[in-house]
Every structure is written in C-alpha cells, then in structure tokens.
C-alpha cells in the first residue's frame, strides 16, 4: 500500500468519500490532485467533511459542458484516477427531466468523459481507475430514479471498461459504498427515525465512513489487486446481503 512517487487524481475529492480517499493516498506517499466545484480550496470547511491539507486543488465542475475537456492538468503522468463525483436531488427533483438529466450527467456521463481524458496517461503508466458508485445500484431508489439509474449504469460501465482496457494495462474497478455519513446522506443521517431504521438493516450495526471506502479503493489501486478487472465491490457493512 505504498504509493510513493505515484500521481493520483480524485475527481470529487474535495469533500466526503472522495476527500477521505484523497487523504488516504496522500498518507501513503502519493502526490494527490483533487477536483471540486468551488473557486478555491479556501471555500471548503472541515466542518463540512473537507480536509484539503497537502492536496492540489483545481476547480472543475464536471457537470458543466466542456469543463472536463478544456481543463489542462498540472501533471504529465497519472497512475491512479478515482472517480468519486456524484450528486442527488431530493423532493422529487429527479422526476423532472431537467433534474434527471443533471444527475445522470454528473454521476455517469462525466465518469466516461474523465476516463477518456486520462486514458492515454493511464495506459502509459499501466495505471488504474477506481469508480465510486453506490449500493443503490442493486436495489430500487423510489425517490431518486436518476441517482439509482446512474449508479446502476456506472457498475455496468466499470465492467465494460474493465474488460475493454485490461489488454492495454489499465485496470478499471469500482467501490459501491453503502450508507456513509456525508453531506449527500444528511437527509437520512440527521433524521433520528430514518437513521435508526437504516442501522437496523446494516449487519455491521454502524454507518460507513470515508476511511472504510478509502481502504477498498487503496486495495483496488494497488498491486495486491493486479488480477482484478471490471469488478465493483460493495463496501456496506452487509447492507445488501
């Protein structure tokens, strides 16, 4: 699990799960770059689940047309690409086509755009992509059709790119988090009744943490996982068992 001398980019690494993953790579010697939507790293607060200490930050809103293609990265080589971007809309926002399209653009379409942008670098380094989907890919999400569809699609995309790019030396795998306490899940974690009901369904008896997701991501990006291609690992405390 030593990434000394490696260059890592975590898209969506400014907060939450992505931020935990970024800091885990940094702690193991990597030079870590993160993308976020705010103007600068100073616009993020630790109270919101952000720690950008030692990370190289760039503002790239992957939901904006042309943002990914037009961004000039400050590195010439890349060893690991973690695709952790994601949004959700509540209050039936995803039942409007504008909201549905916005969520799919960020959660699925931008994943492909990022993978294509850095494919040449990853092929040159024989590097690795790790996508961050969700256990929502494995069950219905009644209030959030776009979120569920995009995460289901991401599992399929991970499988397909894993098969297509393995011959070029680029391994593509994924992590499917269960219920993790981040800003995206506050609608559940800050509602005592919803939280209690959710915990009853988790055999491990607790919420996941960004550190839990980071462990699986480090493994998939490491030589320990050199024979794993196209797989998405649920990291959910047993939630979907």
Helices and strands as residue ranges (DSSP letters): E 7-11, H 16-27, E 31-36, G 41-43, G 46-48, E 56-59, H 67-70, E 80-83, G 93-95, H 97-104, I 105-109, H 110-125, E 128-132, G 135-138, H 145-165, G 166-168, E 171-177, G 183-185, H 186-189, H 192-200, H 210-221, G 223-225, E 232-235
